[in-house]
Amino acid sequence: MTRKTEKTLDQLPAGGKGFLNWIEKVGNKVPDPTIMFVYLIALIAVLSALLSWAG
């Protein structure tokens, strides 16, 4: 039986490391999904009130 080897971050080419590091940085800045839904609900409530007032 042969084992499949998994590539670690150290074995990736330089371009792959940079891309994965960028994804990690962006992912760390994204808020918790619960907070994102609360912001979305608040935005929809404000837009609904403004558009209702505007007619």
N, C-alpha and C positions, 0 to 999 in steps of 0.2 A: 504494500500500500504506500502510496506517496501522499505527502501532506501538501496541501495548498498553502503557500505563504501569503500572508496578508501584508500589504504595503503599509508601513507606518509613515508618519509625517516626515521623518528624517530621510526616508527613501524616495520621496516624491521629487520631481524636478523643481527647480527654483520657481517657475511660473505657477505651479500647483500650490506651493507653500504660500505664496503671496495672495493667491485667490482665496485659499481657505482661511488665511489670517484675516482677510478683509471680511469674509462672511461671518467669522466669529466676532469681529468688532461690531459689525452692524447688528448681529443677533443679540449681542449683549446690551445694545442701546435700546432695543425694542422693549416697551413696557410689557408687563404681565397681561395675558389675554383678557382677564377680568377687567382690568383698568381700561383696556382699549374698548371693550363693550360699553363701559360706563361713559367714556368720552363720546362714543358714537350715539348712545341714547340721549345724552345731553345736547349734542349737536342737532339731532333730529327734532328734539323738543323745541329748541330755540328757532330752528328753521320753520317748523310748523306754526309756531306763534307769530313769527314775522310774516309768513305768507298768508296766514289767516287774517291778520290785521290789514295787509295790503289788498286783500280781496281776491 
